[in-house]
């Protein structure tokens, strides 16, 4: 079995290096999911529809990650929820509340600031 992989830059990486890079990528994505989820609430969503929306936008997230995150954001006071029982299958719709809007804006500002700082480091801008 070959222990060498090629990344996007066609550099040779050993499997331990590739595993390390993948763990950092996972950590980076985990930190960005709250921002992506909060930013998706232009209107109310139920879990599965939000999952589809995020995946359609290229955000890799699984249901077993999204649903606990939605419950946590609701518990933290950033989302509110209501059950819609008019359909044959009841659905819990989440809505971004005023506190969620405020926090989302602050997180986006910080994310942009960090992005600019990192660009300065790598690109010398």
C-alpha positions, 0 to 999 in steps of 0.5 A: 500500500502506498503511504503517499498522497497528493494534495491540491498543490501536487505536493507529496504528503505522507499519510500522517501529514495528510491526517494532520491537515485533515484534522485541522480542516475539520477544526476550521470547518467546525468553527465556521458552522455556527456562522454559516447556520446563523447566516442562512436564516433569511426566513424560518427553516425546519432542520432538513430544509436547512440541511439541504440549503447548506449543502447546496451552498457547499457547506459540508454538514451532516444531520447529526451535526446540524440538529444538535447545533440548532438545539444549542443555538436555541438554548443559547437564545439565538433561535426561536422555534415553533411547531407547524402541525398543519402538514401531515408531518409536524415540523419544527421551524427555527427562526433567527431572533434579534439576539441571533441577528446581533450575534451573527453580525458580530461573528461575521465582522470578526470572520471578515477581520480574521480573513483580512489578517490571514490574507495579509500574512500569506499574501503580504497585502 
